[in-house]
Amino acid sequence: MAGKAAKSESLLSLGAVVLRDRLASGALDAITLVEACIARIEAREPEIGAWAWFDPELARHQAKTMDALRRTGRPLGALHGLPVGLKDIIDTARIPTENGAALDAGRVPRKDAHIVERLKSAGAIILGKTVTTELAFTHPARTRNPHNPAHTPGGSSAGSAAAVGDGMVPLAVGTQTGGSCIRPASYCGVTGFMPTFGSISRRGVLMQSHTLDTVGVFAADPLGAAMLADVLFGYDSADPASAPAAFPALERTAMTEPVMPPVFAIVRPPGWEGAHEDMKDGLAALEEDLGEQAFSVELPEVFDDAAEIRLRVNQAEMSRYYHRYEREGADLLGDETRDAIRKGAVIPVRDYLAALDWPDILYAAIEAILERCDAILCPAATGPAPEGLESTGDAIFNGLWTLCGTPAVTIPIMTASNGLPMGVQLVGGRGNDARLLRTARWLYDRMDG
């Protein structure tokens, strides 16, 4: 029995791209991979609490179907047989999607979200629904950090980050409105990727803020994130943020070597004085290690107000979309959620409309920096995951990029003095997602080696 468990853990330690290739060649069966995921979940879920809904029999049924299809010799999808976890604000037909909210308990959608349709078309196995904080805001969920359960996994994509970080599933999908992909990925020691705003459709995903909500992905490494995002990128006329355009070949580009070694602009964002000493020391050591491939730069002063502006937009739009929750059951909401809805309701219209100009103002302010580098490099979080489960951590280093609409990716290349992982965040120009992922893969491989 111990040998079987060790074999499963060894299989789950392989990167998602390696697993995909073995599945495609027939060297690995989907049912074998799914059984390994099931065994890991059954062993670890009581302690970690990453899953809002999980049915091992449905997962097995999907795996057997994928294996039977592969044996026919017909063309396979890009993710054929790969298990994926979905944040529980993403609609899944005939599978509960409860949005982490008491008022949505028992909710079962009739239709799949757009991204679920794309995943199924690519042959992915929907392993289950991962835990989200209440309505994808800041009220903590029950999920714990897989590296130390006494610490937070972050939020709001807590379950997705923790499930990948613990090796329960090779890939997962989340969302970011403030820092909900990048920060949990940093805390849980995985790669989190938030693409350029509008790159992935949000049809069928709980809307909190139409100006900020961005679908993102989790994987152990940048190549896995690129592979998953490749399938999800694309135009959807049902999402007003989506635009008809040619989308980049993310995985193919990420696998290539840069013509020249990448150059990084090291940024210490507003709020840096509150960063953990381990993060300050780690960033300084990384800058020294990169040598001539890095230069320090200060963000323009306009970024000093970015956190306040992002919160204003978030609360105003949240008040619109979550009004029914406050009206129908305010007493069932956490204090953080209820207070944000009420604050958003009294924001003056002129202030909200003025705030909508800020993404382009901020982006214009950093274009000169982006012209000098392959990526901006900054901390993914203020430090390692804080101890305790009363908070999901601080998104001060993430929200400014969400507001800008730029792509961002975190890679787990640092370790705090207490042994917990810490990530660095790379930020690229709008639409330069493929180049950013290639740069992230280059840095990840360099540090890993």
Sequence and secondary structure as in RCSB ss.txt:
>XXXX:A:sequence
MAGKAAKSESLLSLGAVVLRDRLASGALDAITLVEACIARIEAREPEIGAWAWFDPELARHQAKTMDALRRTGRP
LGALHGLPVGLKDIIDTARIPTENGAALDAGRVPRKDAHIVERLKSAGAIILGKTVTTELAFTHPARTRNPHNPA
HTPGGSSAGSAAAVGDGMVPLAVGTQTGGSCIRPASYCGVTGFMPTFGSISRRGVLMQSHTLDTVGVFAADPLGA
AMLADVLFGYDSADPASAPAAFPALERTAMTEPVMPPVFAIVRPPGWEGAHEDMKDGLAALEEDLGEQAFSVELP
EVFDDAAEIRLRVNQAEMSRYYHRYEREGADLLGDETRDAIRKGAVIPVRDYLAALDWPDILYAAIEAILERCDA
ILCPAATGPAPEGLESTGDAIFNGLWTLCGTPAVTIPIMTASNGLPMGVQLVGGRGNDARLLRTARWLYDRMDG
>XXXX:A:secstr
 HHHHHHHHHHHTS HHHHHHHHHHTSS HHHHHHHHHHHHHHHHHHH  EEEE HHHHHHHHHHHHHHHHTT  
  TTTT EEEEETTB BTTB   TT GGGTT   SS  HHHHHHHHTT EEEEEE   GGGSSS  S   TT TT
B   SSSHHHHHHHHTTS SEEEEEESSSTTHHHHHHHTSEEEE STTSB  TTB  S TTT EEEEEESSHHHH
HHHHHHHB   TTSTT        HHHHHHS  SS   EEE   TTGGGS HHHHHHHHHHHHHHGGGEEE    
GGGGGHHHHHHHHHHHHHHHHTHHHHHHHGGGS HHHHHHHHHHHTS HHHHHHHTTHHHHHHHHHHHHHTT SE
EEEESSSSS  BBSS     TTTHHHHHHT  EEEEEEEE TTS EEEEEEE  TT HHHHHHHHHHHHHHHH 
